[in-house]
Amino acid sequence: MTSRFDVSLPELATRLEGQPRFRASQVWAGLHRGLEPEEMTDVPRALHPLLAEILPAGLALRDRSESEGGATVKWLWALADGSRVETVLMHYRDRSTVCVSTQAGCAMACSFCATGQAGFTRHLTAGEIVEQVVRARRAAAQGDRRLSNVVFMGMGEPLANYGPVWAAVERLHDDLGISARHLTVSTVGLIPGIRRLGGERLPVNLAVSLHAANDGLRDGLVPINRRYPLAELMEACAGYVAAKGRRLSFEWALIDGVNDRPSDAVELAGLARPLGAHVNLIPLNPTPGYPVRGTPAAGVREFRDRLRDEGVNATVRRNRGTDIDAACGQLAARVPVSGPGR
C-alpha cells in the first residue's frame, strides 16, 4: 500500500480486528473527510497510534506555491518511493477545481508539454490519486470554499493508467460524493481507453487533447496519433458521446504559426461540429524544452471567432498559475529555485 486510500473498507475492518464492528466505518468516513488519525475525535484516542501506523499518508509535501493571491495553488508531492507529482487547485467565483496527476511523468512525449519532455517514471495508485483530491478538498474548505470539480489533467495520461484511474473515479463518486458530471477524464487519444470508458457505469466527462486536426501535423505534436489516427479517434469519440450523452470537449493549445491558422480552424470545425464538441482554446504555456511561443491574444480571439463562425462552441481558457509553472502543460515536478510559497 502506497497511500492510506489504497485500503478498502473490508481491508480496513480486518486491520481493526478486535474493535467494534462500526469502528472501520467511522475511520473510513474520517479518512474521506480529510482527517488525520489524531483528528478523528469519534475514535478513541488510544487507537490513534495504530491508525497512524496502518494508514500512512502517501503524499509528502515538498513544495507549495501560490499565484493570484491564492486563487491558484500548486503542491509538489513526494511519493513513498521518492517519485514526484504535482496537484493544482484553482478557485473560481462559483466553484473550486482540482487538477490531479495520474502518473509520475508521462510516456506520451507531446513536444510542447513539460511533463512529456521529462519522460515516464511510474503509474500512480488509485489511493495516490484520491489522496490528491482529499488534500485539495480540505485546503479548499479551510478557505470556506467547496471543491466541486475534479479534472484528470495533471501529470500523465489517465487512460494509460486505466485501472487505478477508474478505481479513483469510483471512490470520488461513491465515497466523496462528487457527481460524475463534475469529473472530467482527459486523454491524448488512447482509443481502447475511450471505448472502455464508454462501457463504465458512471458518465464522466471526456476531454480529448487534440491540438491538430490533420494527421500530418498531429503526428509531430502528439506522437500517439501515429498509432491512433484522427479518423479512428473521432469514431471512438462519437461512440462515447452516443453511449454517455455527455458533451465532448477538445483541448487545443494554440501555438503561434503552427496550429492557429485559418485552415486549422476550418479543419478543427470539421471534426468538432458533427460531434457537438466544445473546444477549449489554451494559449500555449512556455516550457523549457519547446521554445515556440503561444499565439498572441489577438490571434487567439480571431481563432475563436472563426470557430464560432463555423458553428462550433469555443471558449478561451484563462491561463491560471503560469508564474508558478502550474498552467496546462507546465507540470514537471521540479522544486522551484525560489523555494516554497513563492
C-alpha positions in Angstrom: 0.0 0.0 0.0 1.4 3.4 -1.0 -1.4 5.6 0.3 -3.9 5.3 3.1 -6.6 5.5 0.4 -5.4 2.3 -1.2 -7.1 0.3 1.5 -10.7 -0.8 1.0 -13.3 -0.8 3.7 -13.2 -4.6 4.2 -9.4 -4.4 4.4 -9.7 -1.7 7.0 -12.1 -3.7 9.1 -9.6 -6.6 9.0 -6.8 -4.4 10.2 -9.1 -3.2 13.0 -9.9 -6.7 14.2 -11.0 -6.7 17.8 -12.6 -3.3 17.5 -16.4 -2.7 17.5 -17.8 -3.5 14.0 -18.7 0.1 13.4 -15.2 1.4 14.0 -14.0 0.7 10.5 -16.9 2.8 9.1 -16.0 5.6 11.5 -12.4 5.7 10.4 -13.4 5.3 6.7 -15.6 8.3 7.0 -12.9 10.3 8.7 -10.4 9.5 6.1 -12.6 10.7 3.3 -13.2 14.0 5.2 -9.5 14.5 5.1 -8.9 13.9 8.8 -5.6 12.7 10.2 -5.8 9.9 12.7 -5.2 12.2 15.6 -8.1 14.4 14.4 -10.7 11.7 14.5 -12.4 12.7 17.7 -15.1 10.0 17.4 -12.4 7.3 17.6 -10.8 6.5 21.0 -7.5 8.4 21.4 -5.7 5.2 22.3 -6.4 3.9 18.8 -4.8 6.9 17.1 -1.2 5.5 17.1 -2.4 2.2 15.5 -4.3 4.2 12.8 -1.2 6.2 12.0 0.7 3.0 11.6 -1.7 1.1 9.4 -2.9 4.2 7.4 0.3 6.0 6.3 -0.1 9.1 4.1 1.0 8.5 0.5 1.9 12.2 -0.3 4.7 14.1 1.5 4.7 17.8 0.8 7.8 19.1 -0.8 6.7 22.5 -2.0 3.6 24.7 -2.1 3.3 27.7 -4.5 0.6 30.3 -4.8 -0.5 32.6 -7.6 -3.0 35.3 -8.0 -3.4 35.9 -4.3 -4.1 32.2 -3.6 -6.6 31.7 -6.4 -4.3 29.1 -7.8 -2.3 26.8 -5.5 0.2 24.1 -6.6 1.6 21.3 -4.5 4.7 19.3 -5.2 4.4 15.9 -3.5 7.0 13.1 -2.9 5.5 9.6 -3.1 6.6 6.7 -1.0 9.3 5.6 -3.5 10.6 9.1 -4.0 8.8 9.8 -7.2 7.3 13.3 -7.5 4.0 14.6 -8.8 2.1 17.9 -8.7 -1.5 18.9 -8.0 -3.1 22.2 -8.8 -6.2 23.7 -7.0 -8.0 26.6 -8.8 -10.6 28.8 -7.2 -13.2 30.5 -9.4 -16.1 32.7 -8.4 -18.6 29.9 -8.4 -16.5 26.8 -7.9 -13.2 25.2 -7.0 -11.5 22.7 -9.3 -8.6 20.4 -8.6 -6.3 19.1 -11.4 -4.8 15.8 -10.4 -1.9 13.8 -11.7 -2.3 10.1 -12.6 1.3 9.2 -13.4 4.7 10.4 -12.3 5.9 11.7 -15.6 4.3 10.8 -18.9 5.2 8.5 -21.8 3.2 10.3 -24.5 6.1 12.6 -25.4 3.9 15.5 -26.6 6.5 18.0 -27.8 5.1 21.1 -26.2 4.3 19.6 -22.7 6.8 19.8 -19.9 5.6 16.5 -18.4 6.1 14.7 -21.7 9.5 16.3 -22.1 10.6 14.8 -18.7 9.6 11.2 -19.6 7.8 8.5 -17.6 8.6 7.3 -14.1 5.6 5.2 -13.0 1.8 4.9 -12.6 0.1 6.2 -9.6 -2.1 4.0 -7.5 -5.8 4.7 -7.1 -5.1 5.8 -3.5 -2.4 8.3 -4.5 -4.9 9.9 -6.9 -7.7 10.0 -4.4 -5.4 11.4 -1.8 -4.6 14.4 -4.0 -8.4 15.2 -4.2 -8.9 14.8 -0.4 -6.0 17.1 0.4 -7.2 19.7 -2.1 -10.8 19.5 -0.7 -9.5 20.0 2.8 -7.5 23.0 1.7 -10.5 24.5 -0.1 -12.7 24.0 3.0 -10.2 25.9 5.1 -10.8 28.9 2.9 -14.6 28.4 3.2 -14.8 27.0 -0.4 -16.3 23.8 -1.7 -14.4 21.6 -4.1 -16.8 20.8 -6.8 -14.9 19.7 -9.8 -12.0 17.2 -10.4 -10.2 17.1 -13.7 -7.7 14.3 -14.5 -5.5 16.7 -16.5 -2.3 16.8 -14.4 0.9 14.8 -15.0 0.4 11.7 -17.0 -2.0 10.1 -19.5 -5.0 8.9 -17.5 -6.2 6.2 -19.9 -2.7 4.7 -19.9 -3.2 4.0 -16.2 -6.8 2.9 -16.7 -7.4 0.6 -13.7 -6.2 2.9 -10.9 -7.8 5.9 -12.6 -11.2 4.3 -12.8 -11.0 3.0 -9.3 -10.2 6.6 -8.2 -13.2 7.9 -10.2 -15.5 5.4 -8.4 -14.1 6.3 -5.0 -14.5 10.0 -5.6 -18.1 9.4 -6.7 -19.1 6.9 -4.1 -17.2 8.0 -1.0 -16.5 11.7 -1.6 -19.9 12.3 -3.2 -18.6 14.1 -6.3 -21.1 13.8 -9.1 -20.0 12.2 -12.4 -20.9 15.4 -14.2 -18.2 17.1 -12.2 -15.5 14.6 -13.0 -13.5 15.0 -16.3 -11.1 12.5 -17.7 -8.6 13.8 -20.2 -6.7 11.8 -22.9 -4.4 12.5 -25.8 -6.4 9.9 -27.7 -6.0 6.4 -26.4 -8.8 4.7 -28.3 -9.0 1.5 -26.3 -9.4 3.5 -23.1 -12.1 5.7 -24.6 -14.1 2.7 -25.7 -13.7 1.1 -22.3 -14.7 4.3 -20.6 -17.9 4.2 -22.7 -18.9 0.9 -21.0 -18.5 2.1 -17.4 -21.3 2.8 -15.1 -20.5 6.5 -14.5 -21.0 9.0 -17.3 -17.9 11.2 -16.7 -16.9 14.0 -19.0 -14.3 13.2 -21.7 -11.8 15.8 -22.8 -9.5 15.0 -25.8 -6.2 16.9 -26.1 -6.4 17.3 -29.9 -4.1 20.3 -30.8 -4.1 19.4 -34.5 -6.9 18.4 -36.9 -4.9 16.6 -39.6 -2.7 13.6 -39.2 0.4 15.2 -40.7 0.6 17.9 -38.1 -0.7 15.9 -35.2 1.8 13.1 -35.7 4.5 15.7 -34.8 2.7 17.4 -31.9 1.1 14.3 -30.4 3.1 11.2 -31.4 0.4 8.7 -30.2 -1.5 9.9 -33.3 0.7 7.6 -35.4 -0.9 4.7 -33.6 -4.4 6.1 -33.3 -5.0 8.4 -36.2 -7.8 11.1 -36.2 -10.4 9.2 -38.2 -10.3 6.3 -35.7 -10.2 8.7 -32.8 -13.3 10.6 -34.0 -15.1 7.3 -34.3 -14.3 6.4 -30.7 -15.4 9.8 -29.5 -18.7 9.5 -31.4 -19.2 6.2 -29.6 -18.6 7.7 -26.2 -21.0 10.6 -26.9 -23.6 8.1 -28.0 -23.1 5.9 -25.0 -23.0 8.5 -22.3 -24.8 11.6 -23.7 -22.1 13.8 -22.2 -20.7 16.8 -24.1 -17.3 16.1 -25.5 -14.6 18.7 -25.3 -11.5 19.2 -27.4 -8.4 20.8 -25.9 -6.4 22.9 -28.3 -3.1 24.6 -27.2 -2.6 27.5 -29.7 1.0 27.6 -31.0 2.0 30.7 -32.9 2.3 29.8 -36.7 1.8 26.1 -36.1 -1.9 25.3 -35.4 -3.5 28.8 -35.3 -4.0 29.4 -39.0 -7.5 29.9 -40.6 -7.1 26.5 -42.3 -6.5 24.9 -38.8 -9.8 26.4 -37.6 -11.7 25.1 -40.6 -10.2 21.6 -40.1 -11.0 21.7 -36.4 -14.5 22.7 -37.0 -14.9 19.8 -39.4 -14.1 17.4 -36.6 -15.9 19.2 -33.7 -19.2 20.1 -35.4 -20.5 16.6 -36.2 -19.8 15.6 -32.6 -21.3 18.7 -31.0 -17.9 19.0 -29.3 -16.9 22.1 -27.3 -13.5 23.5 -28.0 -11.3 24.8 -25.2 -8.6 27.1 -26.6 -5.5 27.4 -24.5 -2.7 29.8 -25.4 0.5 27.7 -25.3 2.3 28.0 -22.0 6.1 28.3 -22.1 8.1 25.2 -21.3 12.0 24.9 -21.3 12.0 22.1 -24.0 9.7 23.8 -26.5 10.9 27.3 -27.5 8.0 28.2 -29.8 5.7 30.8 -28.4 2.0 30.7 -27.8 -0.4 32.6 -30.1 -0.8 36.3 -29.2 -4.1 37.4 -27.6 -5.4 38.9 -30.8 -4.7 35.7 -32.7 -6.5 33.7 -30.1 -9.6 35.8 -30.4 -9.5 35.5 -34.2 -9.2 31.7 -34.0 -12.1 31.5 -31.5 -14.3 33.8 -33.7 -13.6 31.8 -36.8 -14.6 28.6 -35.0 -17.8 30.2 -33.9 -18.5 31.3 -37.5 -18.0 27.7 -38.4 -20.8 26.7 -36.0 -18.5 25.4 -33.2 -18.9 26.4 -29.5 -15.4 27.6 -28.5 -14.1 29.4 -25.4 -10.7 30.6 -24.4 -9.4 29.1 -21.2 -7.8 31.6 -19.0 -4.2 30.6 -18.1 -4.0 30.1 -14.4 -0.7 29.8 -12.5 1.7 30.4 -15.4 4.0 32.3 -13.0 4.3 29.2 -10.8 4.5 26.6 -13.6 1.0 25.4 -12.7 -0.7 26.0 -16.0 -1.7 23.5 -18.7 1.4 21.7 -20.0 3.8 23.1 -17.4 3.8 20.4 -14.7 7.2 18.9 -14.3 7.6 18.2 -10.6 10.6 20.4 -10.1 11.4 22.2 -6.9 11.4 25.9 -7.8 14.6 27.9 -7.3 12.8 30.5 -5.2 11.6 27.9 -2.8 8.3 27.2 -1.0 5.5 29.7 -1.0 6.8 31.8 -3.9 
